[in-house]
Each structure stands twice: as C-alpha cells, then as structure tokens.
C-alpha cells in the first residue's frame, strides 16, 4: 500500500476529492490538526543535526529562560 497526502485549497475541493476517491474505492483518512503537527515534528526531528551533543544543564537553562 502507498500513501499519498493531498492538501485541498478549501472545504469544497476537499469534499470533491473525498467523494471521487470513495467512488474509486480508495480508502481515505482526513488528518486532524494534531496529526499534521506530529508529522511536521517527525520531519524536523529527522532533519536535526545529531552530530553535536549538548548537556542537560544547557538545555534546562535555555528552557528556563522562556
């Protein structure tokens, strides 16, 4: 099975695409905002530079500034 992500311009377009895919017996799933955020975070984590290490103290100090 392959996965395709489609971003519709508006609700009307989204509805049209959903109806078309259902007529073609293609399973669809509409992602929630939370699911979209999770995908974005996963993509960012995969792109992160993992060659440098930073101490826990530096991380906590940075977080406490905010």
N, C-alpha and C positions, 0 to 999 in steps of 0.2 A: 504494500500500500504506500502511496506517496501522499504528501501533504502539500497543499497549496494555500497560501494566505492571500486573501483578496481584501483590499481596503476600498470600500464603497465611498462615493462622494457624499451621499445623503441617504436618508431612510428609504426613499422611493427606489433608488438604484439598488440598495441592499435587498429590499423586498423582491425586486425583479430577478436579481441573481439567485436568491434563495429559491424562488418558485421554479426557475429554469433548472437548477441543479436537482431539485426534488423530482421534476418531471423526467430527468435523465437517470433517476435512481442513484444519484450521487449523494452520499451522506454529507451533511453539513453540521458545523458547530459554530455558534456565534460566541466569541470570546468576551468575557467580562473585562471591565477596566483593570481589575486586579490581575487577571491572567495576562493581559497585554503588558502591564508593568513588570510582571515576573519574567516574561520573555525578554524584555528590554534589559533587565538586571542581569539575566543569564548571559546575554550577548556582551554586556560590559565586562562581566567577570572573565569571560573567555578572552577578551582583548587586553585584560590587565597585564601589566609588566610584573612578572613573577620572579625576575632575576634579582631584585633587591629585597632585602628584608628590613623590617622596621620593628623596633622594640614595642612591647605592650605599653610601656610608660609613655612613649611618644604619641601613640595612638590615643591613649586615655587623656593626655594633656591637650591634644588637639580637639577631642570631643568635648572636653570640659569648657573650652573657650566659647562654644556655641550656645 
